[in-house]
């Protein structure tokens, strides 16, 4: 029974460590949305407010309607992406703080148990987890 418990705990530790690795990718996605979305928003706003844009709309009826439609979609999606990027970045950074606290408590608990019972963990066990 104790062996099963250790396996479950090591599986959970591995799962949490894998999530931390995925966190780095998600931070990259969040940062890219925080950079690219404002660029798209400013470009769409510039196009909508430029006087030549209205000349193109007047000259090309169907093309102008399609252009307005697609630029509006770009604007809405960029705003949503920017908001989601901010929210995701905040959640990821708060999760990372909690993960660091968990990791420190786990290491302290392992150190206490090994000192209390004069038990030393094998380095090969730690390396096999990775």
Phi, psi and omega per residue, in radians:
X1 nan -0.696 -3.135
X2 -1.137 -0.620 3.135
X3 -1.142 -0.709 3.102
X4 -1.101 -0.695 3.139
X5 -1.126 -0.738 3.110
X6 -1.124 -0.693 3.111
X7 -1.121 -0.721 3.127
X8 -1.123 -0.756 3.134
X9 -1.132 -0.691 3.124
X10 -1.222 -0.597 3.068
X11 -1.137 -0.753 3.105
X12 -1.113 -0.724 3.089
X13 -1.072 -0.746 3.106
X14 -1.109 -0.694 3.105
X15 -1.104 -0.781 -3.141
X16 -1.147 -0.683 3.095
X17 -1.147 -0.631 3.102
X18 -1.155 -0.688 3.087
X19 -1.093 -0.651 3.108
X20 -1.128 -0.614 3.081
X21 -1.189 -0.678 3.106
X22 -1.153 -0.548 3.126
X23 -0.978 -0.671 -3.133
X24 -1.105 -0.698 3.086
X25 -1.137 -0.755 -3.123
X26 -1.153 -0.567 3.052
X27 -1.110 -0.713 3.096
X28 -1.082 -0.719 3.101
X29 -1.131 -0.751 3.134
X30 -1.105 -0.774 -3.132
X31 -1.150 -0.691 3.117
X32 -1.141 -0.620 3.089
X33 -1.220 -0.545 3.099
X34 -1.273 -0.362 3.119
X35 -1.664 -0.834 -3.035
X36 -1.325 -0.624 -3.118
X37 -1.092 -0.801 3.099
X38 -1.105 -0.557 3.089
X39 -1.130 -0.788 3.124
X40 -1.146 -0.689 3.116
X41 -1.113 -0.796 -3.124
X42 -1.175 -0.651 3.108
X43 -1.156 -0.764 3.111
X44 -1.132 -0.712 3.099
X45 -1.121 -0.712 3.104
X46 -1.065 -0.780 3.136
X47 -1.114 -0.739 -3.133
X48 -1.149 -0.550 -3.081
X49 -1.660 -0.125 -3.118
X50 -1.331 2.358 -3.114
X51 -1.114 -0.547 3.135
X52 -1.202 -0.428 3.131
X53 -1.085 -0.721 -3.140
X54 -1.205 -0.529 3.072
X55 -1.156 -0.704 3.098
X56 -1.134 -0.706 3.128
X57 -1.098 -0.692 -3.141
X58 -1.227 -0.662 -3.081
X59 -1.305 -0.644 -3.076
X60 -2.058 1.802 -3.051
X61 -1.150 -1.123 -3.081
X62 -1.201 -0.695 3.111
X63 -1.101 -0.706 3.127
X64 -1.098 -0.725 3.111
X65 -1.147 -0.719 3.091
X66 -1.124 -0.688 3.125
X67 -1.125 -0.769 3.087
X68 -1.065 -0.763 -3.131
X69 -1.052 -0.868 -3.080
X70 -1.240 -0.646 3.098
X71 -1.197 -0.617 3.076
X72 -1.123 -0.718 3.101
X73 -1.107 -0.758 3.106
X74 -1.052 -0.728 -3.131
X75 -1.126 -0.823 -3.119
X76 -1.150 -0.793 -3.138
X77 -1.125 -0.675 3.134
X78 -1.151 -0.706 3.089
X79 -1.108 -0.778 3.108
X80 -1.101 -0.746 3.126
X81 -1.097 -0.674 3.112
X82 -1.135 -0.790 3.133
X83 -1.130 -0.793 3.124
X84 -1.106 -0.664 3.105
X85 -1.072 -0.741 3.109
X86 -1.129 -0.823 -3.134
X87 -1.085 -0.777 -3.119
X88 -1.129 -0.714 3.137
X89 -1.092 -0.732 3.113
X90 -1.107 -0.758 -3.136
X91 -1.148 -0.719 -3.126
X92 -1.162 -0.726 -3.127
X93 -1.193 -0.634 3.099
X94 -1.216 -0.636 3.097
X95 -1.122 -0.696 -3.120
X96 -1.123 -0.665 3.094
X97 -1.098 -0.752 3.109
X98 -1.141 -0.631 3.115
X99 -1.136 -0.739 3.118
X100 -1.107 -0.675 3.079
X101 -1.117 -0.787 3.111
X102 -1.042 -0.786 -3.104
X103 -1.122 -0.709 3.123
X104 -1.156 -0.769 3.121
X105 -1.111 -0.688 3.112
X106 -1.118 -0.782 3.124
X107 -1.137 -0.703 3.100
X108 -1.115 -0.728 3.132
X109 -1.144 -0.746 3.103
X110 -1.114 -0.702 3.128
X111 -1.139 -0.739 3.129
X112 -1.090 -0.793 -3.126
X113 -1.130 -0.744 -3.121
X114 -1.185 -0.608 3.098
X115 -1.287 -0.674 -3.100
X116 -1.155 -0.676 -3.077
X117 -1.909 0.236 3.138
X118 0.889 0.846 -3.122
X119 -2.046 2.347 3.123
X120 -2.023 2.307 -3.139
X121 -1.316 2.477 3.072
X122 -1.235 2.381 3.038
X123 -1.165 -0.512 -3.141
X124 -1.168 -0.553 3.092
X125 -1.158 -0.729 3.126
X126 -1.174 -0.653 -3.124
X127 -1.266 -0.554 -3.131
X128 -1.239 -0.407 3.090
X129 -1.172 -0.582 -3.058
X130 -1.497 nan nan
